[in-house]
Amino acid sequence: MGTILVLTGRDDLTADAVEDELSSRGASVVRYDTADFPLAVAIHARDEAAKLGW
């Protein structure tokens, strides 16, 4: 399983529960507060599906 990106706000209790559940199932989780973009955070992405022939 790859890393799961959780897009949310800083005080989102529902996202807290989702992140906890995913982590308990062994998932790698990255939480991203959309309020931080673009002043404190930059985003870089890579499409790995192309390597698989999708």
Biopython code that builds the backbone (N, CA, C, O; Angstrom):
import numpy as np
from Bio.PDB.StructureBuilder import StructureBuilder

atoms = [
    (1, "MET", "N", (0.861, -1.178, 0.000)),
    (1, "MET", "CA", (0.000, 0.000, 0.000)),
    (1, "MET", "C", (0.898, 1.228, 0.000)),
    (1, "MET", "O", (1.908, 1.257, 0.703)),
    (2, "GLY", "N", (0.545, 2.232, -0.773)),
    (2, "GLY", "CA", (1.297, 3.480, -0.810)),
    (2, "GLY", "C", (0.908, 4.390, 0.342)),
    (2, "GLY", "O", (0.167, 3.994, 1.242)),
    (3, "THR", "N", (1.401, 5.574, 0.304)),
    (3, "THR", "CA", (1.084, 6.569, 1.314)),
    (3, "THR", "C", (-0.259, 7.213, 0.999)),
    (3, "THR", "O", (-0.563, 7.513, -0.156)),
    (4, "ILE", "N", (-1.053, 7.420, 2.034)),
    (4, "ILE", "CA", (-2.372, 8.030, 1.889)),
    (4, "ILE", "C", (-2.293, 9.478, 2.341)),
    (4, "ILE", "O", (-1.827, 9.767, 3.443)),
    (5, "LEU", "N", (-2.743, 10.380, 1.497)),
    (5, "LEU", "CA", (-2.752, 11.804, 1.798)),
    (5, "LEU", "C", (-4.123, 12.200, 2.327)),
    (5, "LEU", "O", (-5.142, 11.954, 1.681)),
    (6, "VAL", "N", (-4.141, 12.813, 3.503)),
    (6, "VAL", "CA", (-5.382, 13.300, 4.104)),
    (6, "VAL", "C", (-5.359, 14.824, 4.018)),
    (6, "VAL", "O", (-4.573, 15.484, 4.699)),
    (7, "LEU", "N", (-6.223, 15.370, 3.179)),
    (7, "LEU", "CA", (-6.356, 16.826, 3.039)),
    (7, "LEU", "C", (-7.407, 17.310, 4.015)),
    (7, "LEU", "O", (-8.548, 16.850, 3.969)),
    (8, "THR", "N", (-7.048, 18.232, 4.899)),
    (8, "THR", "CA", (-7.960, 18.606, 5.967)),
    (8, "THR", "C", (-7.597, 19.950, 6.569)),
    (8, "THR", "O", (-6.644, 20.602, 6.142)),
    (9, "GLY", "N", (-8.354, 20.345, 7.547)),
    (9, "GLY", "CA", (-8.053, 21.533, 8.333)),
    (9, "GLY", "C", (-7.355, 21.134, 9.624)),
    (9, "GLY", "O", (-7.341, 19.963, 10.001)),
    (10, "ARG", "N", (-6.791, 22.100, 10.280)),
    (10, "ARG", "CA", (-5.984, 21.854, 11.476)),
    (10, "ARG", "C", (-6.784, 21.182, 12.607)),
    (10, "ARG", "O", (-6.269, 20.276, 13.262)),
    (11, "ASP", "N", (-7.998, 21.601, 12.836)),
    (11, "ASP", "CA", (-8.790, 21.105, 13.971)),
    (11, "ASP", "C", (-9.926, 20.192, 13.545)),
    (11, "ASP", "O", (-11.008, 20.244, 14.130)),
    (12, "ASP", "N", (-9.704, 19.358, 12.540)),
    (12, "ASP", "CA", (-10.740, 18.465, 12.000)),
    (12, "ASP", "C", (-10.739, 17.152, 12.770)),
    (12, "ASP", "O", (-9.883, 16.295, 12.547)),
    (13, "LEU", "N", (-11.695, 16.995, 13.675)),
    (13, "LEU", "CA", (-11.759, 15.801, 14.516)),
    (13, "LEU", "C", (-12.078, 14.543, 13.709)),
    (13, "LEU", "O", (-11.620, 13.452, 14.050)),
    (14, "THR", "N", (-12.855, 14.692, 12.648)),
    (14, "THR", "CA", (-13.159, 13.542, 11.793)),
    (14, "THR", "C", (-11.890, 13.046, 11.117)),
    (14, "THR", "O", (-11.659, 11.839, 11.038)),
    (15, "ALA", "N", (-11.075, 13.959, 10.632)),
    (15, "ALA", "CA", (-9.811, 13.568, 10.005)),
    (15, "ALA", "C", (-8.887, 12.906, 11.021)),
    (15, "ALA", "O", (-8.134, 11.998, 10.668)),
    (16, "ASP", "N", (-8.933, 13.344, 12.275)),
    (16, "ASP", "CA", (-8.142, 12.692, 13.329)),
    (16, "ASP", "C", (-8.520, 11.221, 13.430)),
    (16, "ASP", "O", (-7.655, 10.348, 13.505)),
    (17, "ALA", "N", (-9.822, 10.960, 13.432)),
    (17, "ALA", "CA", (-10.305, 9.576, 13.551)),
    (17, "ALA", "C", (-9.917, 8.753, 12.330)),
    (17, "ALA", "O", (-9.521, 7.595, 12.464)),
    (18, "VAL", "N", (-10.026, 9.337, 11.149)),
    (18, "VAL", "CA", (-9.649, 8.633, 9.915)),
    (18, "VAL", "C", (-8.156, 8.315, 9.935)),
    (18, "VAL", "O", (-7.755, 7.195, 9.621)),
    (19, "GLU", "N", (-7.344, 9.286, 10.300)),
    (19, "GLU", "CA", (-5.899, 9.080, 10.365)),
    (19, "GLU", "C", (-5.532, 7.985, 11.369)),
    (19, "GLU", "O", (-4.680, 7.141, 11.088)),
    (20, "ASP", "N", (-6.177, 8.000, 12.537)),
    (20, "ASP", "CA", (-5.924, 6.965, 13.548)),
    (20, "ASP", "C", (-6.289, 5.575, 13.026)),
    (20, "ASP", "O", (-5.542, 4.618, 13.226)),
    (21, "GLU", "N", (-7.434, 5.469, 12.360)),
    (21, "GLU", "CA", (-7.874, 4.176, 11.833)),
    (21, "GLU", "C", (-6.934, 3.670, 10.741)),
    (21, "GLU", "O", (-6.559, 2.497, 10.738)),
    (22, "LEU", "N", (-6.558, 4.540, 9.828)),
    (22, "LEU", "CA", (-5.635, 4.138, 8.764)),
    (22, "LEU", "C", (-4.297, 3.686, 9.347)),
    (22, "LEU", "O", (-3.734, 2.680, 8.916)),
    (23, "SER", "N", (-3.798, 4.426, 10.318)),
    (23, "SER", "CA", (-2.528, 4.061, 10.956)),
    (23, "SER", "C", (-2.632, 2.727, 11.679)),
    (23, "SER", "O", (-1.694, 1.930, 11.647)),
    (24, "SER", "N", (-3.764, 2.476, 12.333)),
    (24, "SER", "CA", (-3.940, 1.207, 13.040)),
    (24, "SER", "C", (-3.981, 0.014, 12.088)),
    (24, "SER", "O", (-3.723, -1.122, 12.487)),
    (25, "ARG", "N", (-4.311, 0.288, 10.814)),
    (25, "ARG", "CA", (-4.335, -0.760, 9.795)),
    (25, "ARG", "C", (-3.005, -0.866, 9.050)),
    (25, "ARG", "O", (-2.878, -1.612, 8.079)),
    (26, "GLY", "N", (-2.012, -0.100, 9.529)),
    (26, "GLY", "CA", (-0.679, -0.201, 8.955)),
    (26, "GLY", "C", (-0.410, 0.709, 7.780)),
    (26, "GLY", "O", (0.614, 0.566, 7.113)),
    (27, "ALA", "N", (-1.311, 1.648, 7.509)),
    (27, "ALA", "CA", (-1.127, 2.555, 6.375)),
    (27, "ALA", "C", (-0.170, 3.678, 6.753)),
    (27, "ALA", "O", (-0.106, 4.104, 7.907)),
    (28, "SER", "N", (0.557, 4.137, 5.775)),
    (28, "SER", "CA", (1.396, 5.314, 5.928)),
    (28, "SER", "C", (0.527, 6.519, 5.582)),
    (28, "SER", "O", (-0.020, 6.598, 4.482)),
    (29, "VAL", "N", (0.399, 7.460, 6.522)),
    (29, "VAL", "CA", (-0.519, 8.581, 6.355)),
    (29, "VAL", "C", (0.251, 9.898, 6.443)),
    (29, "VAL", "O", (1.085, 10.088, 7.329)),
    (30, "VAL", "N", (-0.042, 10.797, 5.515)),
    (30, "VAL", "CA", (0.482, 12.157, 5.564)),
    (30, "VAL", "C", (-0.722, 13.071, 5.670)),
    (30, "VAL", "O", (-1.639, 13.011, 4.851)),
    (31, "ARG", "N", (-0.711, 13.912, 6.681)),
    (31, "ARG", "CA", (-1.810, 14.864, 6.891)),
    (31, "ARG", "C", (-1.380, 16.232, 6.376)),
    (31, "ARG", "O", (-0.279, 16.697, 6.671)),
    (32, "TYR", "N", (-2.243, 16.863, 5.617)),
    (32, "TYR", "CA", (-1.928, 18.143, 4.997)),
    (32, "TYR", "C", (-3.012, 19.156, 5.327)),
    (32, "TYR", "O", (-4.176, 18.975, 4.970)),
    (33, "ASP", "N", (-2.622, 20.218, 6.007)),
    (33, "ASP", "CA", (-3.549, 21.294, 6.340)),
    (33, "ASP", "C", (-3.573, 22.280, 5.179)),
    (33, "ASP", "O", (-2.573, 22.939, 4.897)),
    (34, "THR", "N", (-4.696, 22.377, 4.520)),
    (34, "THR", "CA", (-4.803, 23.213, 3.327)),
    (34, "THR", "C", (-4.583, 24.699, 3.616)),
    (34, "THR", "O", (-4.294, 25.466, 2.697)),
    (35, "ALA", "N", (-4.714, 25.115, 4.875)),
    (35, "ALA", "CA", (-4.477, 26.518, 5.228)),
    (35, "ALA", "C", (-2.994, 26.878, 5.097)),
    (35, "ALA", "O", (-2.655, 28.056, 4.992)),
    (36, "ASP", "N", (-2.115, 25.886, 5.101)),
    (36, "ASP", "CA", (-0.681, 26.134, 5.001)),
    (36, "ASP", "C", (-0.202, 26.377, 3.575)),
    (36, "ASP", "O", (0.937, 26.797, 3.368)),
    (37, "PHE", "N", (-1.056, 26.119, 2.595)),
    (37, "PHE", "CA", (-0.660, 26.273, 1.195)),
    (37, "PHE", "C", (-1.030, 27.664, 0.704)),
    (37, "PHE", "O", (-2.149, 28.096, 0.979)),
    (38, "PRO", "N", (-0.215, 28.363, 0.030)),
    (38, "PRO", "CA", (1.152, 28.049, -0.401)),
    (38, "PRO", "C", (2.226, 28.700, 0.463)),
    (38, "PRO", "O", (3.405, 28.639, 0.113)),
    (39, "LEU", "N", (1.852, 29.325, 1.589)),
    (39, "LEU", "CA", (2.822, 30.078, 2.374)),
    (39, "LEU", "C", (3.827, 29.214, 3.124)),
    (39, "LEU", "O", (5.011, 29.549, 3.160)),
    (40, "ALA", "N", (3.388, 28.118, 3.721)),
    (40, "ALA", "CA", (4.277, 27.308, 4.555)),
    (40, "ALA", "C", (4.630, 25.960, 3.943)),
    (40, "ALA", "O", (5.548, 25.288, 4.413)),
    (41, "VAL", "N", (3.915, 25.559, 2.904)),
    (41, "VAL", "CA", (4.094, 24.225, 2.338)),
    (41, "VAL", "C", (4.061, 24.293, 0.818)),
    (41, "VAL", "O", (3.319, 25.085, 0.239)),
    (42, "ALA", "N", (4.867, 23.461, 0.183)),
    (42, "ALA", "CA", (4.817, 23.288, -1.268)),
    (42, "ALA", "C", (4.453, 21.836, -1.552)),
    (42, "ALA", "O", (4.747, 20.951, -0.748)),
    (43, "ILE", "N", (3.820, 21.591, -2.685)),
    (43, "ILE", "CA", (3.412, 20.235, -3.045)),
    (43, "ILE", "C", (4.145, 19.802, -4.309)),
    (43, "ILE", "O", (4.221, 20.545, -5.287)),
    (44, "HIS", "N", (4.679, 18.593, -4.269)),
    (44, "HIS", "CA", (5.285, 17.968, -5.440)),
    (44, "HIS", "C", (4.665, 16.586, -5.569)),
    (44, "HIS", "O", (4.542, 15.869, -4.576)),
    (45, "ALA", "N", (4.274, 16.206, -6.774)),
    (45, "ALA", "CA", (3.617, 14.908, -6.982)),
    (45, "ALA", "C", (4.275, 14.155, -8.123)),
    (45, "ALA", "O", (4.889, 14.747, -9.011)),
    (46, "ARG", "N", (4.131, 12.827, -8.079)),
    (46, "ARG", "CA", (4.668, 11.965, -9.123)),
    (46, "ARG", "C", (3.618, 10.906, -9.425)),
    (46, "ARG", "O", (3.038, 10.329, -8.505)),
    (47, "ASP", "N", (3.369, 10.646, -10.702)),
    (47, "ASP", "CA", (2.375, 9.663, -11.126)),
    (47, "ASP", "C", (3.057, 8.315, -11.328)),
    (47, "ASP", "O", (3.697, 8.086, -12.354)),
    (48, "GLU", "N", (2.920, 7.434, -10.357)),
    (48, "GLU", "CA", (3.523, 6.101, -10.431)),
    (48, "GLU", "C", (2.696, 5.157, -11.284)),
    (48, "GLU", "O", (3.212, 4.135, -11.738)),
    (49, "ALA", "N", (1.424, 5.467, -11.518)),
    (49, "ALA", "CA", (0.548, 4.591, -12.299)),
    (49, "ALA", "C", (1.064, 4.453, -13.727)),
    (49, "ALA", "O", (0.882, 3.403, -14.344)),
    (50, "ALA", "N", (1.698, 5.481, -14.260)),
    (50, "ALA", "CA", (2.212, 5.430, -15.622)),
    (50, "ALA", "C", (3.247, 4.316, -15.773)),
    (50, "ALA", "O", (3.348, 3.701, -16.835)),
    (51, "LYS", "N", (4.008, 4.059, -14.722)),
    (51, "LYS", "CA", (5.008, 2.994, -14.752)),
    (51, "LYS", "C", (4.355, 1.613, -14.813)),
    (51, "LYS", "O", (4.950, 0.656, -15.309)),
    (52, "LEU", "N", (3.129, 1.522, -14.306)),
    (52, "LEU", "CA", (2.420, 0.251, -14.274)),
    (52, "LEU", "C", (1.641, -0.004, -15.547)),
    (52, "LEU", "O", (1.072, -1.083, -15.713)),
    (53, "GLY", "N", (1.600, 0.966, -16.452)),
    (53, "GLY", "CA", (0.900, 0.790, -17.706)),
    (53, "GLY", "C", (-0.587, 1.076, -17.633)),
    (53, "GLY", "O", (-1.353, 0.573, -18.456)),
    (54, "TRP", "N", (-1.012, 1.878, -16.658)),
    (54, "TRP", "CA", (-2.438, 2.195, -16.532)),
    (54, "TRP", "C", (-2.816, 3.229, -17.534)),
    (54, "TRP", "O", (-3.976, 3.636, -17.594)),
]
sb = StructureBuilder()
sb.init_structure("model")
sb.init_model(0)
sb.init_chain("A")
sb.init_seg("    ")
for serial, (resi, resn, name, xyz) in enumerate(atoms, 1):
    if name == "N":
        sb.init_residue(resn, " ", resi, " ")
    sb.init_atom(name, np.array(xyz, "f"), 0.0, 1.0, " ", f" {name:<3s}", serial, name[0])
structure = sb.get_structure()
